[in-house]
Amino acid sequence: APDISSEPAEIRINQGGSCKLQCHALGKPLPEVKWTKNGKELKSTEHILLESLSDGIHYLTLT
């Protein structure tokens, strides 16, 4: 089972603002991380950047 050592908290940003969330998830094989909003999976767009690094750190950047 994956070990999630840090989870993002619920946050609020002002319209037009930006934020970057980080999640650290470890396991063998490395787990696949899916970011969701209101139960729906987020996909990369012009305003949503999803990054997964080889060390198990995952980022969600909203602009």
Secondary structure as UniProt FT lines:
FT   STRAND          3..6
FT   TURN            15..16
FT   STRAND          19..26
FT   STRAND          36..37
FT   TURN            38..39
FT   STRAND          40..41
FT   STRAND          48..52
FT   TURN            54..55
FT   STRAND          57..62
//
